[in-house]
Amino acid sequence: MSESKAPPLGVMPENIWKEKRVHELDRAIREYLKADGLTPKPEWYAEYYQHMSWLVVYANEERDRE
């Protein structure tokens, strides 16, 4: 008898890794804001809003497909 093998996992869907990155950026920004004397990097805000904009469009497109 031959064993059935599961296919390789492949890559994480873009919406999932972007959601994870948004949560990571949000966490880092909040921690820096709470820390005395630390300012979050402007690039973090830019990346956060870039991913959030993409996710909103993605969610709207998914909703329209239903």
KOLKOLMAR-32628 format. One record per residue (C-alpha): residue in three letters; x negated, y negated, z negated. Coordinates in steps of 0.5 Angstrom, whole numbers, always signed. Layout:
BEGIN
<pt><r>ALA</r><c1>X</c1><c2>Y</c2><c3>Z</c3></pt>
...
//
This chain:
BEGIN
<pt><r>MET</r><c1>+0</c1><c2>+0</c2><c3>+0</c3></pt>
<pt><r>SER</r><c1>-2</c1><c2>-7</c2><c3>+1</c3></pt>
<pt><r>GLU</r><c1>-1</c1><c2>-13</c2><c3>-4</c3></pt>
<pt><r>SER</r><c1>+2</c1><c2>-19</c2><c3>-1</c3></pt>
<pt><r>LYS</r><c1>-2</c1><c2>-25</c2><c3>-3</c3></pt>
<pt><r>ALA</r><c1>+1</c1><c2>-32</c2><c3>-4</c3></pt>
<pt><r>PRO</r><c1>-1</c1><c2>-37</c2><c3>+1</c3></pt>
<pt><r>PRO</r><c1>-6</c1><c2>-42</c2><c3>-1</c3></pt>
<pt><r>LEU</r><c1>-4</c1><c2>-48</c2><c3>-5</c3></pt>
<pt><r>GLY</r><c1>-6</c1><c2>-53</c2><c3>+0</c3></pt>
<pt><r>VAL</r><c1>-6</c1><c2>-61</c2><c3>-2</c3></pt>
<pt><r>MET</r><c1>-1</c1><c2>-65</c2><c3>-7</c3></pt>
<pt><r>PRO</r><c1>+4</c1><c2>-69</c2><c3>-3</c3></pt>
<pt><r>GLU</r><c1>+3</c1><c2>-76</c2><c3>-3</c3></pt>
<pt><r>ASN</r><c1>+9</c1><c2>-78</c2><c3>-7</c3></pt>
<pt><r>ILE</r><c1>+6</c1><c2>-74</c2><c3>-13</c3></pt>
<pt><r>TRP</r><c1>-1</c1><c2>-76</c2><c3>-13</c3></pt>
<pt><r>LYS</r><c1>+1</c1><c2>-83</c2><c3>-12</c3></pt>
<pt><r>GLU</r><c1>+6</c1><c2>-83</c2><c3>-18</c3></pt>
<pt><r>LYS</r><c1>+1</c1><c2>-80</c2><c3>-22</c3></pt>
<pt><r>ARG</r><c1>-4</c1><c2>-85</c2><c3>-20</c3></pt>
<pt><r>VAL</r><c1>+1</c1><c2>-91</c2><c3>-22</c3></pt>
<pt><r>HIS</r><c1>+2</c1><c2>-88</c2><c3>-29</c3></pt>
<pt><r>GLU</r><c1>-5</c1><c2>-87</c2><c3>-30</c3></pt>
<pt><r>LEU</r><c1>-6</c1><c2>-95</c2><c3>-28</c3></pt>
<pt><r>ASP</r><c1>+0</c1><c2>-97</c2><c3>-32</c3></pt>
<pt><r>ARG</r><c1>-3</c1><c2>-93</c2><c3>-38</c3></pt>
<pt><r>ALA</r><c1>-10</c1><c2>-96</c2><c3>-37</c3></pt>
<pt><r>ILE</r><c1>-7</c1><c2>-103</c2><c3>-36</c3></pt>
<pt><r>ARG</r><c1>-3</c1><c2>-103</c2><c3>-43</c3></pt>
<pt><r>GLU</r><c1>-9</c1><c2>-100</c2><c3>-47</c3></pt>
<pt><r>TYR</r><c1>-13</c1><c2>-106</c2><c3>-44</c3></pt>
<pt><r>LEU</r><c1>-8</c1><c2>-111</c2><c3>-46</c3></pt>
<pt><r>LYS</r><c1>-7</c1><c2>-108</c2><c3>-53</c3></pt>
<pt><r>ALA</r><c1>-15</c1><c2>-108</c2><c3>-54</c3></pt>
<pt><r>ASP</r><c1>-18</c1><c2>-114</c2><c3>-57</c3></pt>
<pt><r>GLY</r><c1>-22</c1><c2>-118</c2><c3>-52</c3></pt>
<pt><r>LEU</r><c1>-21</c1><c2>-114</c2><c3>-46</c3></pt>
<pt><r>THR</r><c1>-18</c1><c2>-116</c2><c3>-39</c3></pt>
<pt><r>PRO</r><c1>-15</c1><c2>-111</c2><c3>-34</c3></pt>
<pt><r>LYS</r><c1>-19</c1><c2>-111</c2><c3>-28</c3></pt>
<pt><r>PRO</r><c1>-15</c1><c2>-115</c2><c3>-22</c3></pt>
<pt><r>GLU</r><c1>-16</c1><c2>-109</c2><c3>-18</c3></pt>
<pt><r>TRP</r><c1>-12</c1><c2>-104</c2><c3>-22</c3></pt>
<pt><r>TYR</r><c1>-6</c1><c2>-109</c2><c3>-21</c3></pt>
<pt><r>ALA</r><c1>-6</c1><c2>-109</c2><c3>-14</c3></pt>
<pt><r>GLU</r><c1>-7</c1><c2>-102</c2><c3>-13</c3></pt>
<pt><r>TYR</r><c1>-1</c1><c2>-101</c2><c3>-18</c3></pt>
<pt><r>TYR</r><c1>+4</c1><c2>-105</c2><c3>-14</c3></pt>
<pt><r>GLN</r><c1>+1</c1><c2>-102</c2><c3>-7</c3></pt>
<pt><r>HIS</r><c1>+3</c1><c2>-95</c2><c3>-10</c3></pt>
<pt><r>MET</r><c1>+10</c1><c2>-98</c2><c3>-13</c3></pt>
<pt><r>SER</r><c1>+12</c1><c2>-101</c2><c3>-6</c3></pt>
<pt><r>TRP</r><c1>+10</c1><c2>-95</c2><c3>-2</c3></pt>
<pt><r>LEU</r><c1>+14</c1><c2>-91</c2><c3>-7</c3></pt>
<pt><r>VAL</r><c1>+20</c1><c2>-95</c2><c3>-7</c3></pt>
<pt><r>VAL</r><c1>+20</c1><c2>-94</c2><c3>+0</c3></pt>
<pt><r>TYR</r><c1>+19</c1><c2>-87</c2><c3>+0</c3></pt>
<pt><r>ALA</r><c1>+25</c1><c2>-86</c2><c3>-5</c3></pt>
<pt><r>ASN</r><c1>+30</c1><c2>-90</c2><c3>-1</c3></pt>
<pt><r>GLU</r><c1>+28</c1><c2>-86</c2><c3>+5</c3></pt>
<pt><r>GLU</r><c1>+29</c1><c2>-80</c2><c3>+1</c3></pt>
<pt><r>ARG</r><c1>+36</c1><c2>-82</c2><c3>-1</c3></pt>
<pt><r>ASP</r><c1>+38</c1><c2>-84</c2><c3>+6</c3></pt>
<pt><r>ARG</r><c1>+36</c1><c2>-77</c2><c3>+8</c3></pt>
<pt><r>GLU</r><c1>+41</c1><c2>-74</c2><c3>+3</c3></pt>
//
